[in-house]
Amino acid sequence: MLTEDQLGAGQQAMAPEGAEAAGGSAGGERAAIVVVGRDAGDREALSRELSKRYGADYSIVDCDKPAELGTRMRELTAAGTPVALVIGGVGEADPDGIEVLAQVRAIDPTTSRVAAVRWGEWDTARPIFDAISMDKIDHWVTRPVQNPDEDFHQAITQFLSEWNSEQPGTGPRGPRSCATPFPAMASRSASTTPTPTAGGGYSAKTGWSRRNCQWY
């Protein structure tokens, strides 16, 4: 696990064919992935998994106090480090996790906001779906449940690829994505209709599997 003072390197991200996941901006600065949440075990698991797969291209930054997230992001930006993703805990340990992520937009509108939930925490499903509909978060993903967790990495790699595509001189923003922990979820707003991807997934109007999906 790395802090902003320990910007270590690990293995290079393994991006899907045709996707660019290497971190950086038009100026060549290495971007950061910030992990925020109160549960030390969850943060360490996320940071460890991220560092192993993406540490060569991204700085993995740990933030254990959600109230200090804004300060941490501004410090990174001032140091010339763009923030690609903020991955924030949502659940029992972080009941305000969605609001913490929602505040990121005012700090840096280019940063992608990712809610990380535990597999099987069904009570977070509706708040997550509502938050996406209200543009409080951009993506959500289940926390890693095995090592390595390729479902988790497929989602994160896509989020990073989308962020990179939005940087100056690159293409338009891609579709939003998720790796879902809700195998039987009721219908959500028709404003974001799930479409299956190469990784699988099916309509939220009938239920979810633990696969990747895209919302347009």
N, C-alpha and C positions, 0 to 999 in steps of 0.2 A: 504494500500500500504506500502511495506517495503523497506528499504534501506539496504545496507550491514551492517549497524550499528544497524538495527532493524530486526533481524532474527526471526520473530514471527511465531506462529503456528496457524493453522486453521483446517478445516476438512480434513480427510484423503482422498486421491484421490480414486475415484470409478473406478477401472480398469475393463475392460471386462473380462469375464471368461477366465482363462488360461493365462492372461497377468499379468506381474509384472511391476508395475509402481512406486514402492517405490524408493525414491531417495537415492543414495549412491554409493560408489565405493568399490573396494575390501578391502580398509582399513577401511570402515565403515563411512567415512565422509558424512555428508548430502550435497547433491548437490544443485546448484543454478539454477534458471531460471531467466535470465536477460531480461528485457523489455526495449527496446531502441527506442527513437523517439522524435521528437520535439513537437508534439501536446500533451499538458498536459492532455486534456480530453481523448484522445485515450489511453495514457499510464495508466491513472488512471483506466479506464474501464477494460483494460487488467489485470492490477495488482490486482484489486479488485476481478475479476472473478477467477484468478489463485490462489490468497491467500485463498479464501473460499474453493476451491476444493483440492488444493495441498499443502497448507501451513504447514500441519503437517509433511510432508516428504521432502519438498523442501524449500529453502530460496528464496523468490521472491525479486529480486533486480531491482530497478528503475534506469535508466540512461537517463537523459534528454538532454544530449549533445552527439550526435553520435561520435564526434571527440574524446571523452574521453572514448569510449567503450573499446579500447585496454588497457588503464591504469586500468580501473575498473576490467576487466577480470584478468589481471596480479595480481592485489591486492587480488582478491578472491583466485586465485591459490596459491599465496604465503601464504595465511592464511589457506591453506589446504582445500579449498572449490572447488571441481570440478564444472565446468559449464556444465550442461546437455543441455540446450537450450538457444539460443539467439533469442528472438522474436522481430523482427524489423519492424517498420512501413515502408510501401512502398506506395507512392501516392503523392498527391499534397503537403502535409506538409513535406514529406521526399523524394524529387525527386532523391536523391542519396542513397536511402535505400538499393537497391540491392548491390551497391558497398560497403556500410558499412558492410553488412552481408558477402560479399565475403572476406573481410579482416580477418574475424574470423578464417578462416582456417589456416592462418599463425601464429595465436596466440595459438590456441589449435585445432588441427585437429580432435579431438574426439567430439567436441561440434557440436550439430545439429543446423543448421541455418534455421530459420523459418520466411518467409515473411508474415506479417499480412496486409491484404488489406481490404478496406471497401466494403461491399456488393454493387454491382452495378457500381463500378469503372472499366468499361470495358476497358479503355485505359491502364490499368496495366496488362491486360491478356497476350499480346504478350511478353512484357519484362519479365514477370514472367516465362513463358514457356521457353524463350530463356535462362534465367539465370539458370534454372534447367539443360537444355541441356549442358550449358557451365560449370556446376559444381560450380556456384557462390552461389547457395543456395541449401538446401536439401529438404525443404518442404514449403508449403504455406497454409494459413488458412484465413478464413474470421474472422474479428473481431466480438466479441459477439454482437448480435443484440437483445437479450432478456436475461432475468435473471431468471433461469439459461439457458444458451445456450448449449443444449446437443450435437448438431452437433459440436460445437467448442470443447467441452470437449472430445468427442470421438476421434477427431483428435489429440488433445494434449496428451491424455493418450497413444495413439498409438506411438506418437513420443518419449515419455518418455520410453515406454516399449522397443522400438528399441534401444534407447541410453543405457539403462541398459543392454540389451543383448550383447552390444559391449564391456562392461567393462571386465577387466581381469578375466578369469575363467568362462566366460559365453559364449553363442553361437555367431554365426556370425551375421552380420548386416542384418536386415530385409529389406523389400521393402520400398521405399519412399511412402509418403502419402500426401493427400491434402484434404481440405474441400473447395469446389470450389464455387465462387460467380458468375460464368460465365455460364448462362443457354444456351447460343447459341454461342459456340466458334468454330472458324475455326480449321482446322487440324493443328497439330504441328509435330515436328520432329518424324519420325518413330523409332528413336533410343530409345524412351521411350514410350511403348505402354500401355495405361491404361487398367486395368483389373478390373471388378467389384468386390467389397468386400461384406461382409455380410451387411454392412451399405448402400449399393446401389452404383450407379454410372454407367456411360456408356461411350462409346468410345468418345475421344476428336475429332475424325474425323467426327463425326456427331453432336456433341453438348454435353453440360454439364448440369446436374441438380445440385441443391445445396445439394449434398450428398458427402459421402466420397468415395475416389477412391485410387487406388494404381498404381504406375508406376514402372515397372520392367526394 
